[in-house]
Amino acid sequence: MEQTDREPKLLLPSLQPFCDAVIPWTWPLVRLGVGWLLIVHGWGKILRGPAAQAEVLVHDGIHLGIPFAAFLTVIEFVGGICIVLGLFTRFFAAAIALEMGYLTFIHYWHNGYSWLHRGYEYTLLWGIIALAIALRGGGPYSLDRKLGREL
């Protein structure tokens, strides 16, 4: 089978101008969705404080202390902001992918798939999306691209 690099033709060609206008904005939209989720989760950790967050982690069976709780807060809150902006995108997305990988395969796997039963569904989804962002980078509308460098 021959592979081609061109886009498939639209069933409704009149949509081409619309698609041409919005397609470049799809990657920033993905970054916005992922970053916003991380910012909200990180902000919750900030409001709790590192000691209380460490206690939440202990309740979940993660005994890694206050420094680890503070680390997760930074990765999620600052990382979320950076992913939205497309700044140090690969670094923070990879860090989130690792965090979600740990949560998926070590922490939640034994509960089964459904997030309704504290399963790994949610963390697996976000881990895969974070990995895709880490592999792709910030994209054309990112501060990484504007700076001409990626971390």
C-alpha positions in Angstrom: 0.0 0.0 0.0 1.4 3.4 -1.0 1.6 6.0 1.7 1.0 9.7 0.9 1.7 12.8 2.9 -1.2 14.9 1.7 -4.4 15.4 3.7 -7.5 13.5 2.6 -10.0 15.6 0.7 -13.0 16.9 2.6 -16.4 15.3 1.9 -17.7 18.9 1.9 -15.1 21.0 0.1 -16.8 24.2 1.3 -15.5 23.5 4.8 -11.9 23.8 3.6 -11.5 27.5 4.6 -12.8 26.7 8.0 -10.5 23.7 8.5 -7.5 25.7 7.2 -8.3 28.4 9.8 -8.8 26.1 12.8 -6.4 23.2 12.3 -3.4 25.2 13.4 -5.1 25.9 16.7 -5.8 22.3 17.6 -2.5 21.7 19.4 -2.8 24.8 21.5 -6.3 23.6 22.4 -4.9 20.2 23.6 -2.2 22.0 25.6 -4.9 24.3 27.1 -7.1 21.4 28.2 -4.2 19.4 29.7 -2.6 22.4 31.3 -5.9 23.6 32.8 -6.5 20.2 34.4 -3.0 20.2 35.9 -3.3 23.8 37.2 -6.5 22.9 39.0 -5.0 19.8 40.6 -1.8 21.7 41.5 -3.8 24.6 42.9 -5.6 22.2 45.2 -2.3 20.9 46.5 -1.1 24.5 47.1 -4.3 25.3 49.1 -3.7 22.1 51.1 -0.1 22.9 51.8 2.8 20.4 51.5 2.3 18.7 54.9 -1.4 18.1 54.3 -0.7 16.9 50.8 1.9 14.5 52.1 -0.8 13.2 54.5 -3.2 12.7 51.6 -0.5 10.7 49.8 0.1 8.6 52.9 -3.7 7.9 53.1 -3.3 6.7 49.4 -0.4 4.5 50.4 2.4 6.7 49.1 4.9 7.3 51.9 7.4 9.7 50.2 7.1 12.7 52.5 6.7 16.4 52.3 9.5 17.0 49.7 7.7 14.7 47.3 4.4 16.3 47.9 6.0 19.7 47.2 7.6 18.3 44.1 4.2 17.1 42.8 2.7 20.4 43.5 5.3 22.2 41.4 5.1 19.6 38.6 1.4 19.9 38.4 0.8 23.7 39.0 3.9 25.2 37.3 3.9 22.4 34.7 0.3 23.1 33.9 1.0 26.8 33.3 4.1 25.9 31.2 2.1 23.4 29.1 -0.6 26.0 28.4 2.0 28.5 27.4 4.1 26.0 25.5 7.2 26.7 27.6 9.5 23.9 28.6 6.6 21.8 27.2 8.5 18.5 26.6 10.1 18.5 30.1 6.8 19.1 32.0 4.7 16.9 29.8 7.3 14.1 30.3 7.3 14.6 34.1 3.5 14.4 34.1 3.6 11.3 31.9 5.9 9.7 34.4 3.7 10.7 37.4 0.6 9.3 35.6 2.5 6.1 34.7 3.3 5.6 38.4 -0.2 6.3 39.4 -1.6 4.0 36.7 0.6 1.0 37.0 1.7 1.1 40.6 -1.0 2.9 42.5 -4.4 2.2 40.8 -3.8 -0.9 38.6 -5.0 -3.3 41.3 -8.4 -1.5 41.5 -9.2 -2.3 37.9 -10.0 0.0 35.0 -13.0 2.1 36.0 -12.2 5.4 37.7 -15.5 5.1 39.5 -13.8 2.4 41.6 -10.5 4.3 42.0 -9.2 2.5 38.9 -6.6 3.5 36.4 -8.8 4.8 33.6 -8.3 8.5 34.3 -4.6 8.4 35.0 -3.9 6.2 31.9 -5.8 8.7 29.7 -3.9 11.7 31.0 -0.6 9.8 30.9 -1.0 9.0 27.3 -2.0 12.5 26.4 1.0 13.9 28.4 3.3 11.5 26.6 1.9 12.6 23.2 2.6 16.2 24.2 6.1 15.3 25.4 6.8 13.6 22.1 5.3 16.4 19.9 6.5 19.4 21.9 4.8 22.8 22.2 3.9 23.0 18.5 3.7 26.1 16.3 2.0 28.4 18.7 4.2 28.0 21.8 6.8 30.0 23.6 9.3 27.1 22.9 8.8 27.8 19.2 9.1 31.6 19.8 12.4 31.1 21.7 13.7 28.7 19.1 14.7 26.2 21.9 13.1 23.3 23.7 14.1 21.8 27.1 
